[in-house]
Amino acid sequence: MTDFYKTSLYNNHEELGAKLIPFSSFLMPLQYSRIIEEHKHVRTKVGLFDVSHMGEFIVKGENAKRFLQKVTTNDIELLKVGKAQYTAICNEDGGILDDFVIYNLSDYYMLVVNAANTEKIFNWLEKNLMDKVELKNISDKMSLLAIQGPLSRQVLLSFFPEIDSLNYYETLLPNEDGIVIARTGYSGELGFEIYCPNSIIVSLWERLLSSSEDLKPVGLGCRDSLRLEMGYALYGHELDESVNPIEAGLSWITKLDTEFIGSNKLNNIKNNRKLVPLILKDRAIPRSGYKIFNLEEKEIGFVTSGGMSPSLNLGIALAYINLPDVEELKCFKIKIRDNFFDIHKTKLPFYKEGTYLS
């Protein structure tokens, strides 16, 4: 266990009886009670996640905007002060190195990358750095809390009244304590993410949890089931360097005319598969790695993420399926324990009652 990093809240998680597991080189809380119970609590009330394992980089300087336009897929010109932008970084062949969020904090940009990719992405950015751009990795100095659920605004207002002005994908600028609060999240519910110096995160965590009986600590287990119900991609499952953003359904954040690294390949690429949301009505559970077949039981794809939806009580999955089968068929076959089940194409999100736009 000494080989893993610990967040500043590790002792708090132990005291709360969390089940701690290795995740992206950290020991992180999988759950405090039951995953399904925590999932439903976030959907109906409000949960508090420690996601301090994520990586944070600062990009600033005269050419910061031009640099980010070169290395990210979205159009950085659209990212105004006080806004957040979902984007990705591709390699020269158009494969996805990471998907992440950029915040425009006026004097600088903050990039928040997936924990497992922190070192890889920092090295990539350094390799492609241009003159008059400063790049800094502040991951070991920052903690990150995600407060998510329909009651999140109500709970957080007494601590930070300014959040009342935030719309979805907007952010407050850093306050005098260096805290950045954004209306972003990974749950599909109304929520906020709090970037905070390590020195004050324990105090904030404890004060938040003692402020309301409706707020409970929740772990990475329900974070995964919540994001799957929304159809949000997860790096290492739906996304990796063998996947390009077009086939992954991320055309909306892929602005080829900005000429980012990898855009030339994407302009000329011919995709032969597509990421598809599927729903299973039988009493069986689709899992990552399960094979997808056409009606003649010929293999045509595979599940990237799957499970039983706690909110819908149905099996749901994301799967890469070959073209043209995706367009021609509405129903496929999935093989589970040597048995074939019908699995149907559907539309995202799986769970349609999320409050994230409230």
N, C-alpha and C positions, 0 to 999 in steps of 0.2 A: 504493500500500500504506500510505502514511502517513495515509490517511483512516480507517483501521480501528484499533479499540482492540486492545491486546495484554494478555493475562493476565500475572501475575507470573512464570509459567513459560514464557513465549515463548522465551527463550534456550535453555532446556532442551530444548524441542521441536525447535528448529533443530539443536542439537548431536546429538540422537538421529536426525536425518534425517527428521523427520516431513514429510508433505505438508501444507502449511498452506493453508487456503482461507478466504475471507470467509464468516462465518456470524453472523447477528444482530449486525452491526456490529463483530464481532471477527475476528481472524485465529486460527483454531482448527485443531488437528490432525485431519485427516480419517483418516489412517492412518500407521503407522510401517513396517509391512511390507505384507502383503496383507489386505484387509478380511475375507475368508473365514477366513484363518488366525487373525486376531485374534478373530473371532467364536467360532471353535471353542476358542480358548484360554480365553476367558471361560467358556464352557460346561463345560470340563473342569478348568481350573486356576484362575487368577485374573488379572484385568486391572486396570490403574490408569488411570482417566480424569481428565483435567483438565476440569472443567465449571464453571470459575470465571466464565464469562460469565453464569451465572444471576443473577437479582436477589434481594436479601435486604432485607426490611423488618422493622423492630421496631415492634410495637404494644404499648403498655402504658398503665396508668392505671386509675382507678376504674371507668370505663365501657368498658374494652377488650373485655370479653366481650360486652357488649350491642352494641357497635359491630360486632364480627366476626359476631355473629348476624344483624345487619341486612344485611351486605354479602356474606356467603358462603352457599353453598347447603346445606352440611352442618350438623349440629347441634353447635355449639361447646360446648354443655353436656356433650357426651360426651367432650370432649378433656381428659383429666386430666393432671396434671403428669407429665412424663417420657414423654408419648405424642405421636405424630404423627397427622395426619389429612389425608386426601386430600379436596379440595374444589374449588369453582369460584366464580367471580364472574360474575354475569349483569348485562346492562343492563336497562332498564325493560321491554323487550319480551321478556325471557327468553333473549336471545341470549348466548352464552358469550363473555365478555371474556378469560378465562384459566382454566386449570385448574392447580392447584398444591398444595403441601403446607404445612400449618401445624404448627409445633412448639410445645408448651406447655413453656416453660423456667422455670416457677415465677414469676419476677418479671416476665416479659414473654412475649409470643408472637413467634415468628419466622416470617415468611411467605417462602417461596422460590418465586419466580414465573419464568415462561419469559423468557429473555433478550430476545426480540424485543418483549415486552409490558411491560418494566420501567417505562418512562416512562409509558405509557398507564395502567397499573394504579395507579402511585403517584399520578398526577393524579386518577384516579377516586376513590381512597380519600380524598385531600385534599378533594375536592369534597363527599364525603358524611360527612366527619369530624364527630363530635359533641363536646360539651363533656367535659372531663376524660378526654380520650384523647390520648396522644402518639404521633405517627407519625414514623418516621425511616427514611430510605433509607441503608443501610450497604453497598450493593452495591460501591462502589469501595474499601471497606476490607477486604472478605472474599474469600477464595479458597475453592474447593470441589473436593475430590477425591472420586471415587467408586471404591471398591475392591470389585470384583464378581467372584464366582466361587465354586465349592465350597470352595476353599482360603482364602477371604478371612479367615475367623475365625482360622484357624491362623497366617496371616502377621501379622495385626494384633494378636493377643494379646500378643506380646512388646513391643509399643509401648504398648498400652492394655489392661491385664488386665481392666479393668472391663467391657469389651464382652461378656465371657462371659455376663453376666446379661441381656443384651438379647434380647427377643423381637421378632418382626416388627412394624415400626411403633412401636418404642419408641426413646427417646433418652436419652443421658446428659446431665446438666446441664453447663453450661460449666465447664471446669477452670480452674486458676489462669492458664493461658496464653490463655484465651478460646476454647479449642477445644471445639466441640460435635460429638459423634459419634452418629449415628443409624443404626439398622438399617433403612435404606430404600434404594431404588435403582430402576433402570429397565430391568433386564436379565432378570428372572425367576429369577436365581440368588441364593444367599446373598450378602449384600453389606452394605456400610456406606458412609455418606456422611460426610465429614469437613469441617466448616466451620472455617476456620482464618484468623487474621489474615494479611494479605499479608506481614508482616514475617518470618514463620517458615515460609511455605509451601514455599520452595525447599529449605530444609534437610530438611523432612519428606518431600518428594517424593524427594529423593536418597537419604535413609536407607531409605525404604521399598523403592525399586528395588534397592538394594544388599543388602537383607536376605534375599532368596530368589530362586533361579533360576526358581521357578514364577511369580513376579510379573513381568508385562511391561506396558509402556505400550501403551495401545490408544486408538483415535480415535473420532470421531463416526460414521464409516462403520459400524462394527460396533455402535455404540450404537443406530443406527437399525434394523439388521437384527435385533438382539436384542429390541428392544421390539416390532417387528412380529410376531415369532414368538409373543410373548405376547398380542398383540392390544391392546397399550396404545395409547391415543389420543395423537396428536401435534397440538399446536396449529398451525394453518395447513394441516392436512391433514384430519383428522377433525373438528376443532373450529375454530370462528370465530364471529363475531357473527351470522352467518346461520343458525347451528345452535343448537338448544336442547338441554339435557342429557337430556331424555327420549328424543328420537329418536337421540341419540348413545349410548344404552345406559348412561347415568349416573344412572338413577333412584335407584340405591342411595346416591348422595351428594347427592340432591336432596330435602331435607326441607321440603315445602311448608308444613307447619304452623308453621314458624319465621318465616314472613312476611318472608323476605329480599327484597331489591330484585329484581323480576321474577317473584316467586312468584304474584302475582295473575294475570298473563298466562298463566303455565304452568298454573294451575288450570283455565283455560278453553280451553286451546289444543287444536286437533284436528290431530294429526300425520298427515302423508300419506306418510312415508317412515321407514326404519329403517336403522341401521348393521348390516351383515351380514358375518360372516366367511366367506370363500370359499376353496376349494382347487381348483387346476387340475392334473389328472393328466397332461395331454399335455405334450410337450416344448416349451412356450412359456411366456413370462414375462408375467404381468399387471403393468401399470405404472399409476401415478397418472394419472388423466384418461381412461383407457380406458373405453369405454361398455359397459354391461350391457344385455342384451336378454332378452325372454322367448323361449319356444320358437318363437313365430311371427316372431321377429326384429324385434319392436317394442321400441324403446328404453325402458327402465324404470329406469335408474340409471347410476352411474358409480363408478369406483374412486378412493378417496381415498389409499390407500397400497398398494403391491404390490411383489412381487419374488420372487426365487428363495430359498427357505428353505435356508440352509446346513446346518441340522441335519436337515431332512426330505428335502432334494433334490427338492422340489416347489414349484410356483408357489403363492403364498398372497397374499391380498388382503383389504382391508377396503373395503366399498362401501356407498354409500347407494342403497337400492332402494325403489321405490314400493310402498306398500300398495295393494291386498291381495296383490300378487304375492309378497311375502315369505312370507306365511302359506300361500299356495296351492302354491307351487313349491319343490322341493328342488334342482332343477337349472336353471341359466340359461345364456345364451350370452354370450361375451365376444368382441369383435372386436379381433383383433391382426393388423396389416398386411393388412387386407382379407379376412382369413379368420376364420370363426367357430369357436370352440372351446367345448366343454361346461365349465362351471365350477360346482362343487357347493357348496351350503350346508353348513357344518360348525359345530362348537362350539369356543369358546375355552377355553384357549389352544391355538394351533396346536401348539406344542411343549409336551408335557405332563410332561417329566422335570425341569423346573426345580427348584432346591434352595432357593428363596427362603423356604420355611417350615421349612427344616431347623434 
